[in-house]
Amino acid sequence: MWNSDHIYGLVQQNQQVILPLVFGALERNSHHWNQAVHNLSQNVKKIFQEMDKELFHRCMNEFLKAEAEAKAVSFPFPSLS
């Protein structure tokens, strides 16, 4: 799919909408146990990063912030040790 110039062009035109929607899944899948899923996720992340580094880094920062907030909500009590 990513080899299609038409698909690539559509994604590039709409990356401001697409990347924030798919970034979390791409980031989680880039650590996937299945090598094919891992490689595809890494390749798609690289494509998006090459398209717009600023947007990519903004999405990464938002993802990391959301992950930190989710951990804080999951563990609201200080550890007893």
Secondary structure by P-SEA (a helix, b strand, c coil): ccccaaaaaaaaacccccccccaaaaaaacccccaaaaaaaaaaaaaaaaacaaaaaaaaaaaaaaaaaaaaaaccccccc
